[in-house]
Amino acid sequence: MAEAAGVSIGTVSNVLNGNRPVRPETVAAVEKAMSRLGYVPNHAATTLRKGRSQIIGLVVPDIANPYFGEVAKGAQEAAELHSLSVIVASAGTTANDARQLLLLRSRGVDGLLYAGSEALGENSLAEIARHVPMVLSGADSENLKVDTVVAHDQQGGAKVAAHLAGLGHRNVLVLEGKVGSWTSARRLHGFHQAFDKAGTRVETMRGYFLVEAAREALAADLAKGKPWYTAVFATNDLMAVGAIQALSAAGYRVPEDISVVGYDDVLIASMLRPALTTVVQPARQLGKLGAERLIARIKGDRASGRVRLVLDVDLAVRASTAPPRR
């Protein structure tokens, strides 16, 4: 290939591996030769020679959730800057998270990025982290000695509480995620701290972070009679969509009768009618910074202690919230 491109073997190696800068015209010549000769690097041979796979694994709870798609995009952006690839595994259930992490480890990935929101057994995570570099992105645990990149979920919950209280709401139903979810619990904690005052009422209901589950749970509650709440706070946007569907089916208008707030600000949030008031999560940044921390550890970063990055969140106020009806 070097002969076909008119360059040295070392130059071809630099183009393929990114070891040293190469002039754009030289890169173009090498790529043209690769195309003409049908050359594809032998990844298995490279792994054996370098002792690294040049791949990092990312485990997310549900790749169908647009939020985790953004996390994956951020991780891929960071990986590509270091000529690494990302394998994404969608777990589906908490019990499957550990299996997916172990599976990726068995495939020889250089490191693992875990974006699950459930309290997966810390012993399981600690055991995996003993054998391969690991970073938590969006998830958190004070007991695990691994780097974490998280959004300020308590801050997000508090901002929702301040917004609804400012509109005059005193009775709020909160749709929680899965049992044991780190993120859902922190958001609810922040909400309670800012909202719980004399004359207020807050109750919770499980929506499991899913449109269907939230819709069915709220529909069953509405079937019992007139709702006591004037607002619904869903701890992710998918549950907010389910809540709006259930309220509309039962004849209630959003926000004229009941306000709805979501969390994450996935793409569909601004497209809904009414557009959804929601907490804006830096999903892509969580993936990107998490991958950067992981790559740093893979490359030998010996920073003492655990590195923990906390990203601020904001509230996008749209058309799904309004003062309660008298």
Secondary structure, DSSP 8 states (H G I E B T S, - for coil): -HHHHTS-HHHHHHHHH-SS---HHHHHHHHHHHHHHT----HHHHHHHHS--SEEEEEES-TTSHHHHHHHHHHHHHHHHTT-EEEEEE--SHHHHHHHHHHHHHTT-SEEEE---B---HHHHHHHHTTS-EEEES---SSS-SEEEEE-HHHHHHHHHHHHHHHT--EEEEEE-STTBHHHHHHHHHHHHHH--TT-EEEEEE-TT-HHHHHHHHHHHHTTSS-S-SEEEESSHHHHHHHHHHHHHTT--TTTT-EEEEEE--GGGGTSSS--EEEE--HHHHHHHHHHHHHHHHTT---SS--EEEE--EEE--TT------
